Amino acid sequence: MHKADLHFIVSHFELDEVELRFREINQGYINSTFFIIQNEVPKFVLQRINNEVFPDIDIVMANMSLALKYLVGKGYSQISLVKTKKNQNFLTLDDGSHWRIITAILNCTAYSTTQDRTIAFEAGKTLGRFHSLMQKASEGMFRPSLPNFHDLAFREVEFLDAMKFGKNSGNEVARNAIDFAKINLGKLKKLQPLDLPKRICHNDTKLNNILFDKDLKTGLCLIDLDTIMPGYFYYDFGDIIRTLVNPAEEDERDLSKIRFETDQFTACILGLSEEDPLLSTKEINSLPYGVVLMPFLHGLRALTDYLNGNVYYKVSYENQNLDRCLSLFKFTELSFENYEIMLEIIKDFYSPK
């Protein structure tokens, strides 16, 4: 976007515009994001909310605003929304675009992958702290911003429809991925845990949605709160693990680089147990299922998007969604192989309080 356009957007918010600069943040597949820099310091984050992905912006922003009231506590860095001059949490322009500004956290960083056990420990601890704070909120206070987001049956229907009607449905290059999806849909449906309590989940806890102190490596907070809504704890746990224990990038083409590092898994479990969000025995036993489910769901969604002609995720080349899918499916395979090992580690280091 042009600098003048960004200044125009910011002029609608309760923000001092003196000597503002902007720097784009090229991270994530959904929203467009910019640092707002004052006196050489990134003080705020300006973000365009993708209303093609999030069709009901009112729900997204109501959930986010409510969650921020609960995400206040010792050891958890607080962020807040900047109001518009009309006292709204977000701005809608005449072109239909939606914008928000949140406060930035200084001296922080994020990681896409890591082999650092300290980071893994702190990621687990930060997830536990997030859920401990959100326990005070009731499920009925939040509405689904993306209904059926992690629902396996719903994603299966989308996948089957894409196989029949998608723009790329006839591409033989996706045949192995399609076969893997069909086989593992059956396996996951048989393993699916029942009778678990609903929690207010982040629902997108990949590692680069956690901020860390640059110097101390301590976990600070979770960001990108568009998907906060009711869900199961294993959603959030599984999503963290898929980016913590695998040192490869999500769209890595060399599948030999994809690994399941049990030391990283153990460190995350230790961090989680230190900031215990009072998990039930059933929730604890469901954690390995989440580790298998979440990469599979992300892979299935990437495959579905590829079959549909890349209409959901941003892609920089034609087969990027297929590469994501194959990488995620490889990690799913490794997670299945480590299922019993995960159970043993959890049994050794984590118990319900």
KARASUL-V59734 format. One record per pair of residues at least 4 apart in sequence whose C-alpha atoms are under 7 Angstrom apart, sorted by the first residue. I is the first residue (numbers start at 1). J is the second residue. D is the distance in Angstrom with one decimal. If there is no record, write none. Layout:
i=I j=J d=D
i=I j=J d=D
//
This chain:
i=1 j=5 d=6.6
i=2 j=6 d=6.7
i=3 j=7 d=6.3
i=4 j=8 d=6.2
i=5 j=9 d=6.3
i=6 j=10 d=6.2
i=7 j=11 d=6.1
i=12 j=84 d=5.7
i=12 j=85 d=5.8
i=13 j=82 d=7.0
i=13 j=83 d=6.0
i=13 j=84 d=3.9
i=13 j=85 d=5.2
i=14 j=82 d=6.7
i=14 j=83 d=6.0
i=14 j=84 d=5.5
i=14 j=85 d=5.5
i=19 j=38 d=6.3
i=20 j=36 d=6.5
i=20 j=37 d=5.6
i=20 j=38 d=5.3
i=21 j=36 d=5.9
i=21 j=37 d=4.9
i=21 j=38 d=6.7
i=22 j=34 d=6.1
i=22 j=35 d=5.5
i=22 j=36 d=4.9
i=22 j=37 d=5.9
i=23 j=34 d=5.3
i=23 j=35 d=5.1
i=23 j=36 d=6.9
i=24 j=33 d=6.0
i=24 j=34 d=4.2
i=24 j=35 d=6.3
i=25 j=33 d=5.4
i=25 j=34 d=5.4
i=25 j=35 d=6.9
i=29 j=313 d=5.8
i=29 j=314 d=5.3
i=30 j=50 d=6.3
i=30 j=313 d=6.7
i=30 j=314 d=6.9
i=31 j=47 d=6.8
i=31 j=48 d=5.8
i=31 j=49 d=5.4
i=31 j=50 d=5.3
i=32 j=47 d=5.7
i=32 j=48 d=5.2
i=33 j=46 d=5.8
i=33 j=47 d=4.4
i=33 j=48 d=6.4
i=34 j=45 d=5.8
i=34 j=46 d=5.1
i=34 j=47 d=6.3
i=35 j=42 d=5.8
i=35 j=44 d=5.9
i=35 j=45 d=4.7
i=35 j=46 d=6.2
i=36 j=42 d=5.6
i=36 j=43 d=6.0
i=36 j=44 d=5.0
i=36 j=45 d=5.7
i=36 j=46 d=6.6
i=37 j=41 d=5.2
i=37 j=42 d=4.2
i=37 j=43 d=5.7
i=38 j=42 d=6.4
i=38 j=43 d=6.3
i=42 j=104 d=6.8
i=43 j=103 d=6.3
i=43 j=104 d=5.2
i=44 j=101 d=6.6
i=44 j=102 d=5.7
i=44 j=103 d=4.5
i=44 j=104 d=4.6
i=45 j=101 d=5.5
i=45 j=102 d=5.3
i=45 j=103 d=6.2
i=45 j=104 d=5.9
i=46 j=100 d=5.9
i=46 j=101 d=4.6
i=46 j=102 d=6.8
i=47 j=99 d=5.6
i=47 j=100 d=5.5
i=47 j=101 d=6.3
i=48 j=98 d=5.7
i=48 j=99 d=4.5
i=48 j=100 d=6.7
i=49 j=98 d=5.5
i=49 j=99 d=6.0
i=50 j=54 d=6.1
i=51 j=55 d=4.9
i=51 j=57 d=6.8
i=54 j=145 d=6.9
i=54 j=146 d=6.9
i=56 j=60 d=6.7
i=56 j=145 d=6.9
i=57 j=61 d=6.1
i=58 j=62 d=5.9
i=59 j=63 d=6.0
i=59 j=143 d=6.7
i=59 j=145 d=5.8
i=60 j=64 d=6.2
i=60 j=145 d=5.4
i=60 j=226 d=5.5
i=61 j=65 d=5.9
i=62 j=66 d=6.1
i=63 j=67 d=6.0
i=63 j=142 d=5.8
i=63 j=228 d=6.5
i=64 j=68 d=6.2
i=64 j=225 d=5.9
i=64 j=226 d=6.5
i=64 j=228 d=6.8
i=65 j=69 d=6.9
i=67 j=71 d=6.2
i=68 j=80 d=6.8
i=70 j=133 d=6.1
i=70 j=134 d=6.0
i=71 j=78 d=6.8
i=71 j=130 d=6.9
i=71 j=133 d=5.8
i=71 j=134 d=6.8
i=72 j=76 d=6.6
i=72 j=78 d=5.9
i=76 j=220 d=5.5
i=76 j=221 d=5.6
i=77 j=220 d=5.3
i=77 j=221 d=5.6
i=79 j=102 d=6.8
i=79 j=103 d=5.6
i=80 j=102 d=5.6
i=80 j=103 d=5.6
i=81 j=89 d=6.5
i=81 j=101 d=6.0
i=81 j=102 d=4.4
i=81 j=103 d=6.5
i=82 j=89 d=6.8
i=82 j=101 d=5.4
i=82 j=102 d=5.6
i=83 j=87 d=5.3
i=83 j=88 d=5.4
i=83 j=89 d=5.1
i=84 j=88 d=5.2
i=84 j=89 d=6.5
i=84 j=90 d=6.6
i=84 j=91 d=6.8
i=89 j=100 d=6.8
i=90 j=98 d=6.8
i=90 j=99 d=5.6
i=90 j=100 d=4.6
i=91 j=98 d=5.5
i=91 j=99 d=5.0
i=91 j=100 d=6.3
i=92 j=96 d=6.1
i=92 j=97 d=5.7
i=92 j=98 d=4.5
i=92 j=99 d=6.5
i=93 j=97 d=5.5
i=93 j=98 d=6.6
i=107 j=213 d=6.2
i=107 j=214 d=5.7
i=108 j=211 d=6.1
i=108 j=212 d=5.4
i=108 j=213 d=4.6
i=108 j=214 d=4.9
i=109 j=211 d=5.6
i=109 j=212 d=5.3
i=109 j=213 d=6.4
i=109 j=214 d=5.6
i=110 j=208 d=5.1
i=110 j=210 d=6.2
i=110 j=211 d=5.1
i=110 j=212 d=6.1
i=111 j=207 d=6.2
i=111 j=208 d=5.0
i=112 j=207 d=5.8
i=112 j=208 d=4.9
i=113 j=207 d=6.9
i=113 j=243 d=5.8
i=113 j=244 d=6.2
i=113 j=247 d=5.5
i=113 j=248 d=6.9
i=113 j=249 d=6.8
i=114 j=244 d=6.2
i=114 j=247 d=5.9
i=115 j=247 d=6.3
i=116 j=120 d=6.5
i=117 j=121 d=6.0
i=117 j=264 d=5.6
i=117 j=267 d=5.9
i=118 j=122 d=6.1
i=119 j=123 d=6.0
i=119 j=217 d=6.5
i=120 j=124 d=6.4
i=120 j=244 d=6.2
i=120 j=264 d=5.8
i=120 j=267 d=5.6
i=120 j=268 d=4.9
i=121 j=125 d=6.2
i=121 j=267 d=4.6
i=121 j=268 d=4.4
i=121 j=270 d=6.3
i=121 j=271 d=4.4
i=122 j=126 d=5.9
i=122 j=218 d=5.9
i=122 j=219 d=5.1
i=122 j=271 d=5.9
i=123 j=127 d=6.2
i=123 j=219 d=6.1
i=123 j=268 d=6.4
i=124 j=128 d=6.2
i=124 j=268 d=4.5
i=124 j=269 d=6.3
i=124 j=271 d=4.6
i=124 j=272 d=4.4
i=125 j=129 d=6.2
i=125 j=271 d=4.2
i=125 j=272 d=4.5
i=125 j=274 d=6.5
i=125 j=275 d=5.4
i=126 j=130 d=6.1
i=126 j=219 d=5.7
i=126 j=220 d=6.9
i=126 j=221 d=6.3
i=127 j=131 d=6.4
i=127 j=272 d=6.8
i=128 j=132 d=6.1
i=128 j=272 d=5.1
i=128 j=275 d=5.0
i=128 j=276 d=5.7
i=128 j=277 d=5.3
i=129 j=133 d=6.2
i=129 j=275 d=5.6
i=129 j=277 d=6.9
i=130 j=134 d=6.2
i=131 j=135 d=6.0
i=131 j=277 d=5.7
i=132 j=277 d=4.6
i=134 j=200 d=6.5
i=139 j=199 d=6.5
i=139 j=200 d=6.2
i=139 j=230 d=5.9
i=142 j=229 d=5.7
i=142 j=230 d=6.9
i=143 j=229 d=6.2
i=144 j=229 d=5.4
i=144 j=230 d=6.9
i=145 j=227 d=6.2
i=145 j=229 d=6.9
i=148 j=154 d=6.4
i=151 j=155 d=6.3
i=152 j=156 d=6.1
i=153 j=157 d=6.5
i=154 j=158 d=6.5
i=155 j=159 d=6.1
i=156 j=160 d=6.2
i=157 j=161 d=6.1
i=158 j=162 d=6.2
i=158 j=304 d=7.0
i=159 j=163 d=6.3
i=159 j=304 d=5.1
i=160 j=164 d=6.5
i=161 j=165 d=6.0
i=162 j=166 d=4.4
i=162 j=169 d=6.6
i=162 j=304 d=5.9
i=162 j=307 d=5.7
i=162 j=308 d=5.7
i=163 j=169 d=5.0
i=163 j=307 d=6.6
i=164 j=169 d=6.5
i=165 j=169 d=6.7
i=166 j=307 d=5.1
i=166 j=308 d=4.2
i=166 j=309 d=6.9
i=167 j=307 d=6.1
i=167 j=308 d=5.1
i=167 j=309 d=5.3
i=168 j=306 d=6.8
i=168 j=307 d=4.5
i=168 j=308 d=6.0
i=168 j=309 d=5.9
i=169 j=307 d=5.0
i=174 j=178 d=6.2
i=175 j=179 d=6.2
i=176 j=180 d=6.2
i=177 j=181 d=6.2
i=177 j=326 d=6.5
i=178 j=182 d=6.3
i=179 j=183 d=6.4
i=180 j=184 d=6.2
i=181 j=185 d=5.9
i=181 j=300 d=6.8
i=182 j=186 d=6.9
i=183 j=187 d=6.8
i=184 j=188 d=6.0
i=185 j=189 d=6.2
i=186 j=190 d=6.5
i=187 j=191 d=6.5
i=188 j=192 d=6.0
i=193 j=286 d=6.4
i=196 j=282 d=6.7
i=196 j=283 d=6.6
i=197 j=232 d=7.0
i=198 j=230 d=6.1
i=198 j=231 d=5.4
i=198 j=232 d=5.3
i=199 j=230 d=5.4
i=199 j=231 d=5.4
i=199 j=232 d=5.8
i=199 j=233 d=6.6
i=200 j=228 d=6.7
i=200 j=229 d=5.3
i=200 j=230 d=4.4
i=200 j=231 d=6.1
i=201 j=228 d=5.6
i=201 j=229 d=5.7
i=201 j=230 d=5.8
i=201 j=231 d=5.5
i=201 j=232 d=6.9
i=201 j=233 d=6.7
i=201 j=236 d=6.7
i=202 j=225 d=6.6
i=202 j=227 d=6.0
i=202 j=228 d=4.5
i=202 j=229 d=6.8
i=202 j=236 d=6.6
i=203 j=227 d=5.7
i=203 j=228 d=6.3
i=203 j=235 d=6.2
i=203 j=236 d=5.6
i=204 j=227 d=6.8
i=204 j=236 d=6.8
i=204 j=239 d=6.7
i=205 j=209 d=5.9
i=205 j=236 d=5.6
i=205 j=239 d=5.4
i=205 j=240 d=5.3
i=206 j=239 d=5.3
i=206 j=240 d=4.9
i=206 j=243 d=5.9
i=207 j=240 d=5.8
i=207 j=243 d=5.7
i=207 j=244 d=6.6
i=209 j=222 d=5.7
i=209 j=223 d=5.2
i=209 j=224 d=6.3
i=210 j=221 d=5.8
i=210 j=222 d=4.5
i=210 j=223 d=6.1
i=211 j=219 d=6.1
i=211 j=220 d=5.4
i=211 j=221 d=5.6
i=211 j=222 d=6.3
i=212 j=217 d=5.4
i=212 j=218 d=5.4
i=212 j=219 d=4.4
i=212 j=220 d=5.2
i=213 j=217 d=4.9
i=213 j=218 d=5.3
i=213 j=219 d=6.5
i=213 j=220 d=6.6
i=233 j=237 d=6.4
i=234 j=238 d=5.7
i=234 j=286 d=6.4
i=234 j=287 d=5.3
i=234 j=290 d=4.6
i=235 j=239 d=6.3
i=235 j=290 d=5.7
i=235 j=294 d=6.6
i=236 j=240 d=6.4
i=237 j=241 d=6.3
i=237 j=287 d=6.8
i=237 j=290 d=6.6
i=238 j=242 d=6.3
i=238 j=287 d=7.0
i=238 j=290 d=4.3
i=238 j=291 d=3.9
i=238 j=294 d=5.5
i=239 j=243 d=7.0
i=239 j=291 d=7.0
i=239 j=294 d=5.7
i=240 j=244 d=6.1
i=241 j=245 d=5.9
i=241 j=265 d=6.8
i=241 j=291 d=6.3
i=242 j=246 d=6.4
i=242 j=291 d=6.6
i=242 j=295 d=6.3
i=244 j=264 d=6.6
i=245 j=260 d=5.3
i=245 j=261 d=4.9
i=245 j=262 d=7.0
i=245 j=264 d=5.3
i=245 j=265 d=6.0
i=246 j=258 d=6.0
i=246 j=259 d=5.1
i=246 j=260 d=5.4
i=246 j=261 d=6.5
i=247 j=258 d=6.8
i=247 j=259 d=6.8
i=248 j=252 d=6.2
i=248 j=257 d=6.0
i=248 j=258 d=5.5
i=250 j=324 d=5.7
i=250 j=327 d=6.3
i=250 j=328 d=6.8
i=251 j=320 d=6.9
i=251 j=323 d=5.2
i=251 j=324 d=4.0
i=251 j=327 d=5.9
i=252 j=323 d=6.8
i=252 j=327 d=6.0
i=253 j=323 d=6.0
i=253 j=327 d=6.9
i=255 j=327 d=6.3
i=255 j=330 d=7.0
i=258 j=331 d=6.6
i=260 j=334 d=6.3
i=261 j=265 d=6.7
i=262 j=266 d=6.1
i=263 j=267 d=6.2
i=264 j=268 d=6.3
i=265 j=269 d=6.3
i=266 j=270 d=6.2
i=266 j=345 d=6.5
i=267 j=271 d=6.3
i=268 j=272 d=6.1
i=269 j=273 d=6.1
i=269 j=346 d=6.9
i=270 j=274 d=6.3
i=270 j=349 d=6.5
i=271 j=275 d=6.7
i=272 j=276 d=6.0
i=273 j=350 d=5.8
i=278 j=352 d=6.6
i=278 j=353 d=6.2
i=279 j=283 d=5.8
i=279 j=284 d=6.3
i=279 j=352 d=5.9
i=280 j=284 d=6.3
i=280 j=352 d=5.9
i=281 j=285 d=6.2
i=281 j=352 d=5.9
i=282 j=286 d=6.2
i=283 j=287 d=6.6
i=286 j=290 d=6.6
i=287 j=291 d=6.5
i=288 j=292 d=6.5
i=288 j=339 d=6.0
i=288 j=342 d=6.1
i=288 j=343 d=6.7
i=289 j=293 d=5.9
i=290 j=294 d=5.8
i=291 j=335 d=6.5
i=292 j=296 d=6.5
i=292 j=332 d=5.3
i=292 j=335 d=5.4
i=292 j=336 d=6.2
i=293 j=297 d=6.0
i=294 j=298 d=6.2
i=295 j=299 d=5.9
i=295 j=328 d=5.3
i=295 j=329 d=6.8
i=295 j=331 d=6.8
i=295 j=332 d=5.8
i=296 j=300 d=5.9
i=296 j=328 d=6.4
i=296 j=329 d=5.8
i=296 j=332 d=5.7
i=297 j=301 d=6.1
i=298 j=302 d=6.2
i=299 j=303 d=6.1
i=299 j=324 d=6.5
i=299 j=325 d=4.1
i=299 j=328 d=5.1
i=299 j=329 d=5.9
i=300 j=304 d=6.0
i=300 j=325 d=6.6
i=301 j=305 d=6.1
i=302 j=306 d=6.1
i=302 j=321 d=5.1
i=302 j=322 d=6.6
i=302 j=324 d=6.5
i=302 j=325 d=5.4
i=303 j=307 d=6.2
i=303 j=321 d=6.4
i=303 j=322 d=5.8
i=303 j=325 d=5.5
i=304 j=308 d=6.2
i=305 j=309 d=6.2
i=305 j=310 d=5.0
i=305 j=311 d=6.2
i=305 j=312 d=6.3
i=305 j=321 d=7.0
i=306 j=310 d=5.0
i=306 j=321 d=5.5
i=306 j=322 d=6.1
i=315 j=320 d=6.0
i=315 j=321 d=7.0
i=316 j=320 d=6.9
i=319 j=323 d=6.3
i=320 j=324 d=6.2
i=321 j=325 d=6.1
i=322 j=326 d=6.2
i=323 j=327 d=6.2
i=324 j=328 d=6.1
i=325 j=329 d=6.0
i=326 j=330 d=6.1
i=327 j=331 d=6.5
i=328 j=332 d=6.2
i=329 j=333 d=6.2
i=330 j=334 d=6.4
i=331 j=335 d=6.1
i=332 j=336 d=6.3
i=333 j=337 d=6.4
i=334 j=338 d=6.3
i=335 j=339 d=6.0
i=338 j=342 d=6.1
i=339 j=343 d=6.5
i=340 j=344 d=6.3
i=341 j=345 d=6.3
i=342 j=346 d=6.1
i=343 j=347 d=6.1
i=344 j=348 d=6.2
i=345 j=349 d=6.2
i=346 j=350 d=5.2
i=347 j=351 d=6.8
//
